[in-house]
Each structure stands twice: as C-alpha cells, then as structure tokens.
C-alpha cells in the first residue's frame, strides 16, 4: 500500500509498517472518542479533521482505505455521522482518484 512507500531516510520497511500501524491505531482511538471527525468533499473524498502530528505521513486516503479494509467499527461510525451531517456519501472513486485536503476539509485538491 502507498502508506508503506513513504519511508523516512534510513527507515526500514518493518519500521515503516510499525509506524503506520501505530498511527492508524491512534486514529482509530481518536475516531472512537470523537476527537477526530471525518469531512467529506463535494465529490465524496474524505479528510480526517483533528488528526495531527501522530499521522506520521500517512495520508487520509491510505488511512481510510486501510481501516475500511480492516472493517473498523470506529471508521464506519465516523463515516455514518459525516454522511448524515454533510448530506453526501463517501465515494471510493474520489478517494482512489486522489482528491484530498491539506486543511481538514476546508478546501479540496485533485490527485497529484
């Protein structure tokens, strides 16, 4: 997965895997506690609002896809709340297409 390819200098693949796993665990805990919320773009992309330095270079798309594949209950609940509040559904195509936000969902950018 793309999360694993963004290694820091001298970071091994195993170290990167551990860092990503720790970052996603923290994200999932914060989603469950309501300290991180989900923003949905007009096209259906996602951004995690309130996920700070502990993201460790893990993108919103990578986090979303990984937690979704793992069947994360916290993610499902956060997505359901975000869809209800925004009136929009998350689009797998928008997420896969790379639409993203650098500011917690205030503005959105196409994949790059």
DANORFEN-V233869 format. One record per residue. RES is the residue in one letter. PSI is psi in whole degrees, -180 to 180 (none if undefined). Layout:
# DANORFEN-V233869
res | psi
RES | PSI
RES | PSI
This chain:
# DANORFEN-V233869
res | psi
X | 154
X | -29
X | -36
X | -20
X | -10
X | 60
X | 151
X | 163
X | 134
X | 12
X | 128
X | 166
X | -42
X | -40
X | -40
X | -42
X | -43
X | -40
X | -43
X | -44
X | -43
X | -41
X | -44
X | -33
X | -44
X | -44
X | -46
X | -41
X | -42
X | -35
X | -45
X | -39
X | -9
X | 11
X | -17
X | 136
X | 171
X | 133
X | 142
X | 129
X | 166
X | -25
X | -5
X | 8
X | 164
X | 151
X | 143
X | 116
X | 122
X | 2
X | 105
X | -135
X | -28
X | -3
X | -25
X | 48
X | 19
X | 123
X | 158
X | -43
X | -44
X | -43
X | -46
X | -50
X | -40
X | -49
X | -35
X | -44
X | -30
X | -7
X | 34
X | 120
X | -39
X | -42
X | -45
X | -42
X | -43
X | -40
X | -44
X | -43
X | -45
X | -41
X | -41
X | -41
X | -37
X | -21
X | 16
X | 154
X | 150
X | 137
X | 119
X | -34
X | -40
X | -41
X | -49
X | -30
X | -10
X | 5
X | 132
X | 169
X | 142
X | 0
X | 36
X | 28
X | 8
X | -39
X | 155
X | 147
X | 145
X | 166
X | 145
X | none
